[in-house]
């Protein structure tokens, strides 16, 4: 289980569940409930068609940079053309992921997150010079639970609370570097999508990251070397008295102590790599073009939920005088908290702009008024019929 730290714009309800909750309100009545369900169906279909166009456009832009492409490229792009496409790709992904109500981590926030030390005592360093372009997005800033064992508790398993991102997406373009495996093609763009990532472990998801020996291990290794040298000098004076065997014994003891410290660090490093492998296996949701499909679906769902909620409240609660933007925003946010037990920052301006574009509401002064449900159904049917410019006069007759 996880508890939210901040109020976010994400609506924590599936579209189908939201429609069910709204349509089964006893105050609505059977006829109005059925009309509302039809309204939701055609509104969702209209938005789905719009996102289908967006999906096709994004996949076309991403195709020259897809590391998993299995089709033959029929177009060759110059360096300048690839750079223009690259800028367009990063810009379009940014716009898409914001529609899915993600928050972008700026460079300062990303570097700060990368400096956090893992709850598991492992420190990692990110070489940001490896990235030509990098954008990281998060959603769901919550407190999660993890289990660990500590020598302070005599290795007894304990549960700790740590800040977690429920969803994390990133898009990366790398530079050529000797630090990267030769199998990595730096002409590609990598998209990754994860779930339930501890905030202190973001750096584990980035290429070019290296594990740094903890300070305690460095101190122990350094002190063993310094003390070893001092002891060697001191005991070399005793060789003449006790023989060479005595000095060999002292050196072996010092080497064994130093090796134990180094081996302890290596074991911790291997344990970290194993945990990273397990985390990536169970916490990776999608890679590359699969991320685009995930994000497009998320954005479409959010747009649909926002539009459905805004129309429903203007239709059922506002009356002929309508509501102001602030009144509608407050009413919907209260209802979301009642229905889900979670607070949300409803994007009222985005929802109203969609409804206004589809001519499902009209504005009187500073108040927004929903058109009647029958009128709304006719208007959505008209929009659907005109998705394509082609018009068959005989069929229309």
PyMOL commands that set and color helices and strands:
alter all, ss='L'
color gray80, all
select helices_A, chain A and resi 15-23+30-65+79-99+107-115+128-130+151-153+199-205+215-236+239-242+244-283+289-316+325-340+348-357+373-385+393-396
alter helices_A, ss='H'
color red, helices_A
select strands_A, chain A and resi 3-4+103-105+123-126+131-149+157-174+189-198+209-212+284-287+323-324+361-364+367-370
alter strands_A, ss='S'
color yellow, strands_A
deselect
rebuild
show_as cartoon
